[in-house]
């Protein structure tokens, strides 16, 4: 359900417990830095302007350098804890025993200068095996204890990975909310639209991260795509199209934006105040498809991310591999390789393309008739660089330790 606040025009959508969450959330990962530290005075101006405009959801994490501390200091200075929801994340990859759960959480409360967290996420939960490892440490009992004491109000997880694994993770716990990477270019990759709708069907609010792909859907658009947007009669910016595409969907609860200037903040707020669910026309969707076509004009593999090729007997993330491979050419090599590392190596069981044994099972089910085995070899050659292999080994050793 969507509603408008009484003191502002910001719009809100409800979580499972009836809380009104602003449809525009503040991502605190990208606070402006001054030297090695966050520019606290600048961040304070931006945060307070956001609060005054009706934004009430603020997302940070233990591993965002200085972010929790900065947010906590700003809240203390302005005595505004009761005006906002704080979302932060457990660095589960640093947890080796139950005592670590308490250690990191208490440190987060201290940084944030609060005695409770509104929305607490398992940060970058990768797969069911990782969840089971945490359960073995006593995570379930620990979470219940924190909820019973009122120290955690809502429990969720953030996710980077493929759709099938996301669907599995939805079933392992009675989640209060979740957070996924989702935008018009990732409509059928990552958790994707299937994941978004599956979560919504279970009554789980969905928080969106990377709505602009780290700014790529604004700053790195092909010239033809920029012209399609520029020549459209609605005269919307690339960012506005991206946000409106998301807010058009009733399953989207809140869209995070790393707003590190007052100008960016005001522009996004103005859009958020003037959107409606299901407002897109046929022509609007056609524009998005035209823009996607231009972005994808240089892709290597015509994979739609449907997932019919999965599961792979050897655990290869086939759609994720092709998505990363295509990113190398639709965006840049660094982006594609980073995405590949996130989706295949930072997991309990790696899902690299090089694990393919060419059984051919996947090709029997591909509606696009892609020569998957052949393309996986090409993708592996470009994605699994020496840097990737070193990182993968380091992650494996870290997990063992």
Secondary structure, DSSP 8 states (H G I E B T S, - for coil): -EEE-SSS--EEEE-TTS-EEESEEEEGGG--EETTEE-HHHHHHHHHHHHHTT--EEE--TTSTTHHHHHHHHHHHHT-GGG-EEEEEE-GGG--SHHHHHHHHHHHHHHHT-S-EEEEEETT---HHHHHHHHHTTHHHHHHHHHHTTSEEEEEEEE-S-HHHHHHHTTSS--SEEEEE--GGGTTSTTHHHHHHHHHHTT-EEEEE-TTTTTHHHHS--HHHHHHHHHSTT---HHHHHHHHHHTSTTEEEEEE---SHHHHHHHHHHHTT--TT---HHHHHHHHHHHHHHGGG-S-------TT-S-TT---HHHHHHHHHHHHHT-HHHHHHHHHHHHTSSSS---GGG-----TGGGS-TT---HHHHHHHHHHHHS-HHHHHHHHHHHHHHH-
